[in-house]
Amino acid sequence: MKDTDEMGRATQDELRDDLSALFRGAIRVTLEMVLEEELKAMVGARRFERIGSRKDHRNGTYLRRLLTSMGQIEVAMPRSREGGSPADVLGRYQRRSPELDEMMVEAYVSGVSSRKMGDVTEALMGERVGRSTVSRVAKRLDEAVEELRTRPIDGPHPYLYLDATFLDARWARKVENVSALVAYAVDPDGHRRLLGVTLGPEESEASWSELLTQLVDRGLSGVQLVIADEHAGLAAAVRKLLPEAQRQRCTVHLQRNVGAKVPHRLRKRVAREVSVIFKASGLTESKKLLAEFKARWTKELPEAVTVLDRGFAAATRFYAFPEPHWPRLRTTNGLERLHGEIKRRIRAAGAFPDRASALRLVTAVALRTTAVWGDRRYLDLTLLETPEVAQAA
């Protein structure tokens, strides 16, 4: 019985190998037929055809290797004396079919490191590619980076979300921790839209000013509320470049700041109470809950109460906007999944060889993660047109 199973597996393996060889042969024959037609047009005559209108003469063939999704094939490249070979059919100097480059780009963005890409291509096509090849192919993502950086921003974007994450990249021959600054907004149709990604030496006023300047120059306007963490440099950049916008401090970040001033045994309890404050039915009730919290905890947790009291005003700006929008305005949680995907991919990459490669990958991951945002409306912006909201603003 065992011998029969082994024979069955052997037969299946042989069949698969035979099919692969058949497909490779079909690809080779098809490419050579196309190449022959292209050379005929270049020469002006078929093989062995003697006519006075010919423009060139044939000059034999040479073998060219091409890696395809079915494995490595060798194509007989015809050539002429004057015009050379019809290299445009395969791509000049191209050693892989275009779909393989696309596959490597997709795998690279999805989390396969350049070091492990050779294992993937060897398993799929029987041929390894080197790290330098993957790096060259990944540079195609530069087009996506440039397109995002220069894409016009049309119409008012009332809600702007800003946040940063950090990664290691080589800079001036030394690995440094740099910041990836991300901005997205709610567009006039109520959909979330990724607006920009930049890298800075640190999360500072200069770095945030650079990103916001890019956005304003591309047409960003109508920002009523900026949702972000309470970072001094970010706040200064917003005041300078978006002076009309209010700033909403992320309540989740504020809760974490409060929790840092609380003993471990009380953190869950205090976190629940702080969360309730920012989920109140209105600003009046929220202030009442804050007063109760202060009365309850000032004696035991004075530092935590001080942090909450100082951040309360900035964390309750959302109450001036339509109530259905409140859950989406209180926090920057919409960026958490994006940062999670970036962090996951960064762990596979380790330290980037330079900042350009870091920006390339972070932007590609951000674009892929946010591609689903266009599927459904995030907020109904017609609610901003009500008289009550206009008066509050």
Kinemage of the C-alpha trace (Angstrom):
@kinemage 1
@onewidth
@group {chain A} dominant
@subgroup {mainchain}
@vectorlist {calphas} color= white
{ca met a 1} P 0.000 0.000 0.000
{ca lys a 2} L 2.864 2.303 0.869
{ca asp a 3} L 4.547 1.645 -2.460
{ca thr a 4} L 1.277 2.434 -4.244
{ca asp a 5} L 0.989 5.801 -2.421
{ca glu a 6} L 4.578 6.654 -3.280
{ca met a 7} L 3.981 5.758 -6.906
{ca gly a 8} L 0.875 7.963 -6.923
{ca arg a 9} L 2.812 10.894 -5.504
{ca ala a 10} L 5.629 10.303 -7.972
{ca thr a 11} L 3.129 10.248 -10.830
{ca gln a 12} L 1.585 13.507 -9.636
{ca asp a 13} L 5.006 15.146 -9.333
{ca glu a 14} L 5.943 13.957 -12.810
{ca leu a 15} L 2.662 15.244 -14.204
{ca arg a 16} L 3.206 18.622 -12.579
{ca asp a 17} L 6.749 18.796 -13.942
{ca asp a 18} L 5.545 17.802 -17.410
{ca leu a 19} L 2.821 20.458 -17.341
{ca ser a 20} L 5.294 23.107 -16.209
{ca ala a 21} L 7.652 22.150 -19.022
{ca leu a 22} L 4.754 22.236 -21.491
{ca phe a 23} L 3.695 25.705 -20.357
{ca arg a 24} L 7.259 27.005 -20.489
{ca gly a 25} L 7.553 25.637 -23.999
{ca ala a 26} L 4.314 27.334 -25.027
{ca ile a 27} L 5.524 30.658 -23.596
{ca arg a 28} L 8.849 30.306 -25.409
{ca val a 29} L 7.221 29.449 -28.755
{ca thr a 30} L 4.753 32.332 -28.457
{ca leu a 31} L 7.471 34.852 -27.625
{ca glu a 32} L 9.664 33.637 -30.489
{ca met a 33} L 6.748 33.954 -32.921
{ca val a 34} L 6.151 37.545 -31.791
{ca leu a 35} L 9.866 38.316 -32.020
{ca glu a 36} L 9.971 36.884 -35.543
{ca glu a 37} L 7.106 39.133 -36.638
{ca glu a 38} L 8.793 42.167 -35.140
{ca leu a 39} L 12.087 41.371 -36.875
{ca lys a 40} L 10.261 40.883 -40.182
{ca ala a 41} L 8.897 44.422 -39.854
{ca met a 42} L 12.390 45.723 -39.053
{ca val a 43} L 14.031 43.937 -41.997
{ca gly a 44} L 11.158 44.387 -44.429
{ca ala a 45} L 11.202 40.732 -45.550
{ca arg a 46} L 10.534 37.239 -44.286
{ca arg a 47} L 13.281 34.717 -43.640
{ca phe a 48} L 15.057 33.774 -46.939
{ca glu a 49} L 12.760 36.153 -48.850
{ca arg a 50} L 14.581 38.091 -51.584
{ca ile a 51} L 12.824 41.360 -52.435
{ca gly a 52} L 14.168 44.744 -53.383
{ca ser a 53} L 12.232 46.594 -50.684
{ca arg a 54} L 14.082 45.005 -47.761
{ca lys a 55} L 15.571 47.541 -45.300
{ca asp a 56} L 18.052 45.316 -43.469
{ca his a 57} L 19.451 41.777 -43.294
{ca arg a 58} L 19.146 39.106 -40.636
{ca asn a 59} L 22.128 38.351 -38.449
{ca gly a 60} L 21.348 35.062 -36.674
{ca thr a 61} L 20.042 34.642 -33.117
{ca tyr a 62} L 21.287 34.579 -29.563
{ca leu a 63} L 19.793 33.045 -26.423
{ca arg a 64} L 18.271 35.242 -23.770
{ca arg a 65} L 17.114 33.935 -20.401
{ca leu a 66} L 13.838 35.145 -18.978
{ca leu a 67} L 12.349 34.321 -15.580
{ca thr a 68} L 8.587 33.856 -15.810
{ca ser a 69} L 5.870 32.722 -13.422
{ca met a 70} L 6.360 29.197 -14.811
{ca gly a 71} L 10.111 29.228 -14.284
{ca gln a 72} L 13.210 30.034 -16.322
{ca ile a 73} L 13.021 29.865 -20.112
{ca glu a 74} L 15.534 30.528 -22.885
{ca val a 75} L 14.288 32.529 -25.846
{ca ala a 76} L 16.057 32.623 -29.215
{ca met a 77} L 16.362 36.348 -29.932
{ca pro a 78} L 16.629 37.097 -33.681
{ca arg a 79} L 18.602 40.143 -34.744
{ca ser a 80} L 19.436 42.186 -37.813
{ca arg a 81} L 22.725 43.667 -38.939
{ca glu a 82} L 21.752 47.316 -38.642
{ca gly a 83} L 18.809 47.452 -36.252
{ca gly a 84} L 19.840 44.805 -33.752
{ca ser a 85} L 17.133 42.734 -32.065
{ca pro a 86} L 13.478 43.624 -31.320
{ca ala a 87} L 14.284 43.977 -27.619
{ca asp a 88} L 11.170 46.029 -26.878
{ca val a 89} L 9.069 42.867 -27.017
{ca leu a 90} L 10.641 41.599 -23.794
{ca gly a 91} L 11.862 44.922 -22.527
{ca arg a 92} L 15.401 46.103 -23.050
{ca tyr a 93} L 17.714 44.424 -20.512
{ca gln a 94} L 14.653 42.802 -18.909
{ca arg a 95} L 15.443 39.467 -17.264
{ca arg a 96} L 12.050 38.858 -15.654
{ca ser a 97} L 8.489 39.024 -16.893
{ca pro a 98} L 6.595 42.118 -15.617
{ca glu a 99} L 4.169 40.085 -13.492
{ca leu a 100} L 7.108 38.780 -11.437
{ca asp a 101} L 8.214 42.287 -10.609
{ca glu a 102} L 4.645 43.088 -9.589
{ca met a 103} L 4.562 39.965 -7.444
{ca met a 104} L 7.799 40.938 -5.708
{ca val a 105} L 6.510 44.444 -5.039
{ca glu a 106} L 3.297 43.056 -3.551
{ca ala a 107} L 5.198 40.531 -1.411
{ca tyr a 108} L 7.637 43.236 -0.269
{ca val a 109} L 4.826 45.544 0.815
{ca ser a 110} L 2.960 42.665 2.481
{ca gly a 111} L 5.872 41.780 4.722
{ca val a 112} L 8.412 39.594 2.890
{ca ser a 113} L 11.849 41.051 3.538
{ca ser a 114} L 14.357 41.493 0.730
{ca arg a 115} L 16.510 38.816 2.387
{ca lys a 116} L 13.739 36.201 2.212
{ca met a 117} L 12.422 37.072 -1.237
{ca gly a 118} L 14.886 34.610 -2.822
{ca asp a 119} L 13.253 31.767 -0.874
{ca val a 120} L 9.837 32.794 -2.192
{ca thr a 121} L 10.858 33.014 -5.844
{ca glu a 122} L 12.811 29.754 -5.623
{ca ala a 123} L 9.777 27.951 -4.192
{ca leu a 124} L 7.447 29.372 -6.838
{ca met a 125} L 9.629 29.560 -9.934
{ca gly a 126} L 12.708 27.498 -9.131
{ca glu a 127} L 14.990 30.542 -9.354
{ca arg a 128} L 16.372 32.807 -6.625
{ca val a 129} L 16.578 36.566 -6.843
{ca gly a 130} L 19.079 38.597 -4.863
{ca arg a 131} L 18.467 41.392 -2.359
{ca ser a 132} L 19.786 43.972 -4.808
{ca thr a 133} L 17.217 42.833 -7.368
{ca val a 134} L 14.397 43.230 -4.856
{ca ser a 135} L 15.659 46.696 -3.922
{ca arg a 136} L 15.709 47.778 -7.571
{ca val a 137} L 12.222 46.412 -8.161
{ca ala a 138} L 10.897 48.100 -4.984
{ca lys a 139} L 11.997 51.480 -6.336
{ca arg a 140} L 8.897 51.337 -8.511
{ca leu a 141} L 7.083 52.411 -5.365
{ca asp a 142} L 8.721 55.825 -5.761
{ca glu a 143} L 5.958 56.659 -8.220
{ca ala a 144} L 3.343 56.044 -5.518
{ca val a 145} L 5.292 58.251 -3.082
{ca glu a 146} L 5.504 61.086 -5.596
{ca glu a 147} L 1.864 60.746 -6.625
{ca leu a 148} L 0.701 61.032 -3.008
{ca arg a 149} L 3.058 63.945 -2.363
{ca thr a 150} L 1.796 65.981 -5.328
{ca arg a 151} L -1.874 64.970 -5.584
{ca pro a 152} L -4.118 68.101 -5.422
{ca ile a 153} L -6.464 68.430 -2.436
{ca asp a 154} L -9.804 69.749 -3.642
{ca gly a 155} L -12.640 71.125 -1.540
{ca pro a 156} L -12.910 71.719 2.208
{ca his a 157} L -11.688 68.991 4.567
{ca pro a 158} L -13.246 69.880 7.950
{ca tyr a 159} L -11.560 67.155 10.022
{ca leu a 160} L -7.809 66.570 9.867
{ca tyr a 161} L -6.109 63.716 11.757
{ca leu a 162} L -2.384 63.810 12.523
{ca asp a 163} L -0.204 61.196 14.209
{ca ala a 164} L 3.345 59.859 14.116
{ca thr a 165} L 5.098 56.522 14.434
{ca phe a 166} L 8.800 55.740 14.644
{ca leu a 167} L 11.267 53.492 12.821
{ca asp a 168} L 14.994 52.907 12.373
{ca ala a 169} L 16.751 54.044 9.207
{ca arg a 170} L 20.364 54.588 8.234
{ca trp a 171} L 21.230 58.272 8.045
{ca ala a 172} L 24.735 59.588 7.389
{ca arg a 173} L 26.124 56.046 7.792
{ca lys a 174} L 24.501 55.560 11.193
{ca val a 175} L 21.168 53.983 12.155
{ca glu a 176} L 18.884 56.613 13.684
{ca asn a 177} L 15.341 56.531 15.044
{ca val a 178} L 13.253 58.748 12.739
{ca ser a 179} L 9.586 59.726 12.754
{ca ala a 180} L 7.007 58.885 10.111
{ca leu a 181} L 4.346 61.613 10.137
{ca val a 182} L 0.928 60.685 8.739
{ca ala a 183} L -2.020 62.919 7.868
{ca tyr a 184} L -5.494 61.992 6.725
{ca ala a 185} L -8.728 63.942 6.568
{ca val a 186} L -12.433 63.613 5.918
{ca asp a 187} L -13.120 64.906 2.396
{ca pro a 188} L -16.169 66.872 1.200
{ca asp a 189} L -18.037 63.624 0.484
{ca gly a 190} L -17.526 62.338 4.022
{ca his a 191} L -14.884 59.725 3.123
{ca arg a 192} L -11.528 59.384 4.817
{ca arg a 193} L -8.599 60.248 2.579
{ca leu a 194} L -4.887 59.745 3.116
{ca leu a 195} L -3.254 63.109 2.449
{ca gly a 196} L 0.426 62.737 3.157
{ca val a 197} L 3.309 60.814 4.684
{ca thr a 198} L 6.709 62.325 5.453
{ca leu a 199} L 9.819 61.348 7.383
{ca gly a 200} L 11.488 63.676 9.843
{ca pro a 201} L 14.561 63.394 12.054
{ca glu a 202} L 12.165 63.673 15.015
{ca glu a 203} L 8.585 64.595 15.821
{ca ser a 204} L 9.138 68.345 16.053
{ca glu a 205} L 7.559 71.617 15.024
{ca ala a 206} L 9.837 71.728 11.974
{ca ser a 207} L 8.809 68.236 10.848
{ca trp a 208} L 5.089 68.866 11.295
{ca ser a 209} L 5.401 72.285 9.631
{ca glu a 210} L 7.012 70.642 6.600
{ca leu a 211} L 4.105 68.207 6.241
{ca leu a 212} L 1.392 70.820 6.832
{ca thr a 213} L 3.068 73.225 4.392
{ca gln a 214} L 2.939 70.532 1.713
{ca leu a 215} L -0.758 69.956 2.406
{ca val a 216} L -1.649 73.666 2.354
{ca asp a 217} L 0.333 74.208 -0.853
{ca arg a 218} L -1.607 71.336 -2.473
{ca gly a 219} L -4.917 72.986 -1.588
{ca leu a 220} L -5.881 71.843 1.916
{ca ser a 221} L -8.588 74.191 3.193
{ca gly a 222} L -11.693 74.363 5.338
{ca val a 223} L -10.121 72.554 8.307
{ca gln a 224} L -12.306 73.131 11.367
{ca leu a 225} L -10.858 70.572 13.763
{ca val a 226} L -7.415 68.927 13.993
{ca ile a 227} L -7.456 65.654 15.940
{ca ala a 228} L -4.034 64.757 17.326
{ca asp a 229} L -1.993 64.053 20.416
{ca glu a 230} L -0.923 66.984 22.583
{ca his a 231} L 2.569 67.335 21.159
{ca ala a 232} L 4.068 70.810 21.588
{ca gly a 233} L 5.720 70.869 18.167
{ca leu a 234} L 2.565 69.649 16.422
{ca ala a 235} L 0.426 72.230 18.245
{ca ala a 236} L 2.794 75.031 17.244
{ca ala a 237} L 2.779 73.932 13.599
{ca val a 238} L -1.043 73.810 13.549
{ca arg a 239} L -1.309 77.282 15.100
{ca lys a 240} L 1.041 78.671 12.464
{ca leu a 241} L -0.314 76.977 9.344
{ca leu a 242} L -3.973 76.313 10.251
{ca pro a 243} L -4.762 79.210 12.604
{ca glu a 244} L -8.543 78.958 12.109
{ca ala a 245} L -8.740 75.307 13.164
{ca gln a 246} L -9.517 74.106 16.667
{ca arg a 247} L -7.378 71.333 18.154
{ca gln a 248} L -8.943 68.186 19.614
{ca arg a 249} L -6.629 66.294 21.925
{ca cys a 250} L -6.938 62.542 21.485
{ca thr a 251} L -8.804 61.296 24.568
{ca val a 252} L -7.094 57.891 24.413
{ca his a 253} L -3.669 59.506 24.622
{ca leu a 254} L -4.871 61.683 27.500
{ca gln a 255} L -6.175 58.611 29.331
{ca arg a 256} L -2.770 56.995 28.934
{ca asn a 257} L -1.082 60.102 30.302
{ca val a 258} L -3.412 60.019 33.310
{ca gly a 259} L -2.801 56.295 33.797
{ca ala a 260} L 0.939 56.895 33.922
{ca lys a 261} L 0.341 58.807 37.172
{ca val a 262} L -1.746 56.035 38.753
{ca pro a 263} L -0.565 52.911 40.656
{ca his a 264} L -0.966 49.645 38.729
{ca arg a 265} L -3.633 48.331 41.105
{ca leu a 266} L -5.919 51.319 40.345
{ca arg a 267} L -5.256 51.858 36.646
{ca lys a 268} L -8.180 49.879 35.255
{ca arg a 269} L -10.655 51.553 37.593
{ca val a 270} L -9.353 55.051 36.895
{ca ala a 271} L -9.221 54.383 33.153
{ca arg a 272} L -12.908 53.404 33.152
{ca glu a 273} L -13.868 56.550 35.052
{ca val a 274} L -11.866 58.801 32.743
{ca ser a 275} L -13.410 57.118 29.697
{ca val a 276} L -16.904 57.821 31.020
{ca ile a 277} L -16.080 61.530 31.305
{ca phe a 278} L -15.471 61.785 27.556
{ca lys a 279} L -18.516 59.702 26.645
{ca ala a 280} L -20.943 61.977 28.436
{ca ser a 281} L -24.086 63.176 26.657
{ca gly a 282} L -22.772 66.730 26.461
{ca leu a 283} L -20.155 69.162 27.686
{ca thr a 284} L -22.167 70.114 30.782
{ca glu a 285} L -22.420 66.514 31.956
{ca ser a 286} L -18.768 65.925 31.096
{ca lys a 287} L -17.749 68.843 33.342
{ca lys a 288} L -19.939 67.430 36.115
{ca leu a 289} L -18.239 64.025 35.832
{ca leu a 290} L -14.838 65.720 35.884
{ca ala a 291} L -15.749 67.533 39.107
{ca glu a 292} L -16.832 64.240 40.678
{ca phe a 293} L -13.591 62.593 39.579
{ca lys a 294} L -11.533 65.408 41.079
{ca ala a 295} L -13.443 65.261 44.360
{ca arg a 296} L -12.913 61.502 44.552
{ca trp a 297} L -9.242 61.294 43.600
{ca thr a 298} L -7.505 64.637 44.336
{ca lys a 299} L -6.269 63.513 47.724
{ca glu a 300} L -4.979 60.073 46.644
{ca leu a 301} L -3.945 60.812 43.033
{ca pro a 302} L -3.111 64.523 42.787
{ca glu a 303} L -0.748 64.140 39.813
{ca ala a 304} L -3.313 62.187 37.780
{ca val a 305} L -6.028 64.722 38.552
{ca thr a 306} L -3.736 67.575 37.470
{ca val a 307} L -2.968 65.884 34.124
{ca leu a 308} L -6.667 65.289 33.445
{ca asp a 309} L -7.720 68.775 34.519
{ca arg a 310} L -5.118 70.458 32.308
{ca gly a 311} L -6.030 68.360 29.273
{ca phe a 312} L -9.802 68.440 29.705
{ca ala a 313} L -10.540 71.563 27.647
{ca ala a 314} L -8.479 70.401 24.654
{ca ala a 315} L -9.997 66.906 24.868
{ca thr a 316} L -13.621 68.126 24.750
{ca arg a 317} L -13.543 70.320 21.624
{ca phe a 318} L -15.547 67.640 19.820
{ca tyr a 319} L -18.690 68.617 21.765
{ca ala a 320} L -19.000 71.714 19.546
{ca phe a 321} L -19.621 69.487 16.515
{ca pro a 322} L -22.553 67.250 15.488
{ca glu a 323} L -23.271 64.545 18.050
{ca pro a 324} L -23.157 61.678 15.479
{ca his a 325} L -19.558 62.727 14.769
{ca trp a 326} L -18.371 62.568 18.391
{ca pro a 327} L -17.180 58.926 18.453
{ca arg a 328} L -14.990 59.593 15.383
{ca leu a 329} L -13.639 62.924 16.644
{ca arg a 330} L -12.579 62.001 20.169
{ca thr a 331} L -9.513 59.987 19.192
{ca thr a 332} L -6.973 59.253 16.496
{ca asn a 333} L -7.933 55.564 16.633
{ca gly a 334} L -8.537 55.633 12.886
{ca leu a 335} L -4.760 55.764 12.514
{ca glu a 336} L -4.072 52.935 14.944
{ca arg a 337} L -4.644 50.151 12.392
{ca leu a 338} L -2.483 51.998 9.896
{ca his a 339} L 0.328 52.346 12.425
{ca gly a 340} L -0.112 48.693 13.358
{ca glu a 341} L 0.410 47.639 9.732
{ca ile a 342} L 3.438 49.914 9.438
{ca lys a 343} L 4.955 48.509 12.638
{ca arg a 344} L 4.316 44.929 11.493
{ca arg a 345} L 6.077 45.578 8.198
{ca ile a 346} L 8.940 47.429 9.859
{ca arg a 347} L 9.667 44.437 12.088
{ca ala a 348} L 10.250 42.347 8.956
{ca ala a 349} L 12.508 44.973 7.399
{ca gly a 350} L 14.595 45.812 10.455
{ca ala a 351} L 16.631 48.974 9.986
{ca phe a 352} L 16.186 50.567 6.568
{ca pro a 353} L 19.319 51.191 4.488
{ca asp a 354} L 18.303 54.832 4.007
{ca arg a 355} L 15.403 57.226 4.585
{ca ala a 356} L 14.237 57.028 0.975
{ca ser a 357} L 13.588 53.284 1.251
{ca ala a 358} L 11.821 53.825 4.584
{ca leu a 359} L 9.528 56.479 3.117
{ca arg a 360} L 8.894 54.279 0.088
{ca leu a 361} L 7.722 51.320 2.159
{ca val a 362} L 5.766 53.292 4.762
{ca thr a 363} L 3.879 55.129 2.009
{ca ala a 364} L 3.130 51.897 0.149
{ca val a 365} L 1.809 50.249 3.326
{ca ala a 366} L -0.264 53.336 4.130
{ca leu a 367} L -1.780 53.418 0.639
{ca arg a 368} L -2.626 49.715 0.742
{ca thr a 369} L -4.146 49.903 4.239
{ca thr a 370} L -6.253 52.965 3.439
{ca ala a 371} L -7.425 51.719 0.028
{ca val a 372} L -10.636 50.414 1.612
{ca trp a 373} L -11.561 53.854 2.957
{ca gly a 374} L -13.323 54.774 -0.244
{ca asp a 375} L -15.812 51.917 0.101
{ca arg a 376} L -18.115 53.653 2.564
{ca arg a 377} L -18.752 57.109 3.927
{ca tyr a 378} L -17.075 57.822 7.245
{ca leu a 379} L -19.152 60.818 8.358
{ca asp a 380} L -22.227 62.684 7.151
{ca leu a 381} L -20.831 66.181 6.655
{ca thr a 382} L -24.235 67.684 5.847
{ca leu a 383} L -24.718 67.773 9.634
{ca leu a 384} L -22.083 70.520 9.799
{ca glu a 385} L -24.462 72.813 7.934
{ca thr a 386} L -27.067 72.919 10.722
{ca pro a 387} L -27.530 76.320 12.427
{ca glu a 388} L -26.627 74.953 15.886
{ca val a 389} L -23.245 73.702 14.702
{ca ala a 390} L -22.526 76.874 12.748
{ca gln a 391} L -23.248 78.955 15.863
{ca ala a 392} L -21.045 76.739 18.053
{ca ala a 393} L -18.180 76.967 15.555
